[in-house]
Amino acid sequence: MKKLLVTLMLSAMTPAAFAVTTIKAEVNGMVCAFCAKGIEKKLNSLPQKQAAFVDLKSRVVALQLKDGQEVSNDAFSKVIQDAGYSVSKLERVNQTVDAIQAEVAKAEQKTGSK
């Protein structure tokens, strides 16, 4: 009975996990914490934003969209370019900003221990 209940709970949660839309990009030109904060501030001002993440060391920028909201790849790139930086790689992923942040931290920890 417990297995059935757990299975039902997990299956109910799964569609929500796949509904997350995050734009993830590699950004060139960030050289200091001020640069990263500037991009983060621009992303946080977007009304479609659920969450934003900028990591200076890995040059990763991520914008998680609110449910039902949309930002085109061109509009996202324009926000970055208007802040004075360039996008070298852009993709849409079904991950939360928290998950991306954890991945970046894990990768940095791995390279830092070498």
N, C-alpha and C positions, 0 to 999 in steps of 0.2 A: 504494500500500500504506500509506504514511504517513497519507494522508487518511482511509482506512478505519479505521485504528487510532485516530486522533484522534476521529473521529465516534463510534466505539464507546465510547471513554472518556467523551466528553461526554454521550452518551445514558445511560450508566450512572450518571452523577453527577446528572442532571437530576431524577429522582424524589426524591432525598434533599433537594434544594434546596426542592422544593415541600412536603415533609413538615414543614418548620419551622412552628411555630405560636407567634406572638408577640402578646401583648395590648399595644396601643399606645393611650395616652390623653393628652389634654391635661388638665392639672391646674391648678386655680385656687388661689391662696393662698400659693404658694411665693414668698417674698420675699428669702430669703438662702441662702447655701450650707449653713447648718445645717438649713434646711427640706429641701433636696434630699437631704442625707445621711441625714436621718431617714427619709424615704420609701425611699431605697435600702436602708437597714438592714432595714426591715420586709420589703421584697421579697426580699432576700437570705436571710431567715430561712425563707422558704417552701420546703418539701421538693420541690415540683414545679419549682423554678427551675433553668433551665439557665444563664441570664444575665439581668442587670438593668441598666437604663440610666436615669438621671434627668438631665435638662438643665434647669437653672434658667432660663436666658435664654429658651429656646423653650417652656418649661413642658411638655416632652414626657417622659413616663414610659413605659418599655417593659419587659415581662416576657416573656422567651423561655422556653417550657416545655420540659422534658425530653421525649424521645420517649415516647409512650404516656401522658403525664401530662396532667391537665386541671385547670383552675381556671375556675370559672364567672365570667361578667362581674360578677355580683352580689358574689361573694366577693372579686374583685379590687378592685371599687369600695369594698367595706367596709374592706379593708386601707388604702386611701388615706384614706377618711373617718375611720377610727380614728386615723390619724396626724394628723388635724386639717385635712384639705384636701378639696376637692370635685373631682369628675371632670366636665368639661364636654363631652368627646367621647371615645368609646371605640370601638375597632375591633380586629378580629383580622386580622393580616396574615401573609403567607407570606414574611417577611423575618427575617434574624437581627438580633440586637441590634447587632452590628457594622455591618451595612448601614444600620440606622436611625441609628446614631451618625454614620456617614459622611455621610448625607443632611443631618442637622442641621448638622454642621460646614460642609458645602458651602453650605447656605442662609445660615448666619451669616456666612460669608466673603463671600458675594455681597452681603448687606445691609451689611456692614461696609465694603465698598469703595465704596459710593455716597456 
